[in-house]
Amino acid sequence: RSLEGAPEKEYGGSIVDADRNGIPTFVAGRVLDLAGNPIEGAVLDVWQAAADGLYDVQDASLTDTNMRGKFRSRADGRYLVRTTQPVNYEIPKDGPVGEMIRATNRHAWRPSHVHFLVSAPGFQSVTTHLFDSRDPYLDEDAVFGVKRSLIVDFQKHTTKDEAARAYGVEPPFCTCDFDFVLVPVAA
């Protein structure tokens, strides 16, 4: 869930407060309108589970904003988020959700993903995920959230190449590119 009061981050800032040995990852792209024009100042509210598969609300040792942050798109619509490579994880199996999973004889695994809530004045907000194309649970998401259009390549870089120099980190690290398209609010 998006968290009210998630901290504002600079372009390329990190949502990682507590390192759980995740692989540094950069998610970049643009926020565009239906005609392909950039949207400046769009807010991208980003959150995900840490590398150990837990969200901040599940681990009392974490700050209440670990793996959360808000970013703004630049004049050219570009955004850049630093995080860690998303991991798959089991959803809690206690309570009614656990009963449903057991009753339907399903597993409780979510494929690795990063959450986004993207908004801009004059446009409809969109809440979505970006899913790692290599995850084994893409076709069996416990909460049925995967759409083909949201499956992206988290490219792993393992050598000192141009990407490493561009992002200023040592390998290994991952990069992912995705453009968000917002629909205008109906008149």
Solvent accessible surface area in square Angstrom, and as a share of the most:
residue,aa,sasa,rsa
1,R,157,0.57
2,S,39,0.25
3,L,33,0.16
4,E,163,0.73
5,G,59,0.56
6,A,7,0.05
7,P,45,0.28
8,E,106,0.48
9,K,50,0.21
10,E,144,0.65
11,Y,74,0.28
12,G,21,0.20
13,G,18,0.18
14,S,39,0.25
15,I,0,0.00
16,V,36,0.21
17,D,73,0.38
18,A,30,0.23
19,D,104,0.54
20,R,74,0.27
21,N,140,0.72
22,G,16,0.16
23,I,43,0.22
24,P,39,0.24
25,T,0,0.00
26,F,8,0.03
27,V,0,0.00
28,A,13,0.10
29,G,4,0.03
30,R,81,0.30
31,V,0,0.00
32,L,15,0.07
33,D,28,0.15
34,L,117,0.58
35,A,85,0.66
36,G,40,0.38
37,N,78,0.40
38,P,67,0.42
39,I,15,0.08
40,E,117,0.53
41,G,24,0.23
42,A,0,0.00
43,V,31,0.18
44,L,0,0.00
45,D,9,0.04
46,V,0,0.00
47,W,8,0.03
48,Q,3,0.01
49,A,5,0.04
50,A,2,0.02
51,A,26,0.20
52,D,71,0.37
53,G,9,0.08
54,L,67,0.33
55,Y,28,0.11
56,D,9,0.05
57,V,92,0.53
58,Q,76,0.34
59,D,27,0.14
60,A,113,0.88
61,S,92,0.59
62,L,17,0.08
63,T,73,0.43
64,D,106,0.55
65,T,28,0.16
66,N,2,0.01
67,M,3,0.01
68,R,5,0.02
69,G,0,0.00
70,K,41,0.17
71,F,2,0.01
72,R,124,0.45
73,S,5,0.03
74,R,127,0.46
75,A,69,0.54
76,D,72,0.37
77,G,0,0.00
78,R,103,0.38
79,Y,1,0.00
80,L,27,0.13
81,V,1,0.00
82,R,77,0.28
83,T,1,0.01
84,T,10,0.06
85,Q,32,0.14
86,P,7,0.04
87,V,46,0.27
88,N,44,0.22
89,Y,22,0.09
90,E,71,0.32
91,I,22,0.11
92,P,76,0.48
93,K,95,0.40
94,D,108,0.56
95,G,37,0.36
96,P,112,0.70
97,V,69,0.40
98,G,0,0.00
99,E,108,0.48
100,M,102,0.45
101,I,11,0.05
102,R,147,0.54
103,A,88,0.68
104,T,76,0.44
105,N,141,0.72
106,R,80,0.29
107,H,56,0.25
108,A,2,0.02
109,W,76,0.27
110,R,15,0.05
111,P,0,0.00
112,S,4,0.03
113,H,5,0.02
114,V,0,0.00
115,H,21,0.09
116,F,0,0.00
117,L,48,0.24
118,V,0,0.00
119,S,31,0.20
120,A,11,0.08
121,P,126,0.80
122,G,52,0.50
123,F,46,0.19
124,Q,93,0.42
125,S,69,0.44
126,V,53,0.31
127,T,88,0.51
128,T,16,0.09
129,H,35,0.16
130,L,0,0.00
131,F,0,0.00
132,D,6,0.03
133,S,39,0.25
134,R,132,0.48
135,D,14,0.07
136,P,101,0.64
137,Y,50,0.19
138,L,20,0.10
139,D,112,0.58
140,E,82,0.37
141,D,5,0.03
142,A,5,0.04
143,V,72,0.42
144,F,148,0.62
145,G,23,0.22
146,V,32,0.19
147,K,134,0.57
148,R,163,0.59
149,S,85,0.55
150,L,24,0.12
151,I,35,0.18
152,V,15,0.09
153,D,103,0.53
154,F,4,0.01
155,Q,107,0.48
156,K,89,0.38
157,H,17,0.08
158,T,92,0.53
159,T,90,0.53
160,K,142,0.60
161,D,48,0.25
162,E,133,0.60
163,A,22,0.17
164,A,7,0.06
165,R,168,0.61
166,A,83,0.64
167,Y,61,0.23
168,G,66,0.63
169,V,21,0.12
170,E,113,0.51
171,P,30,0.19
172,P,68,0.43
173,F,0,0.00
174,C,0,0.00
175,T,17,0.10
176,C,3,0.02
177,D,108,0.56
178,F,40,0.17
179,D,52,0.27
180,F,7,0.03
181,V,79,0.45
182,L,2,0.01
183,V,67,0.38
184,P,64,0.40
185,V,86,0.49
186,A,86,0.67
187,A,155,1.20
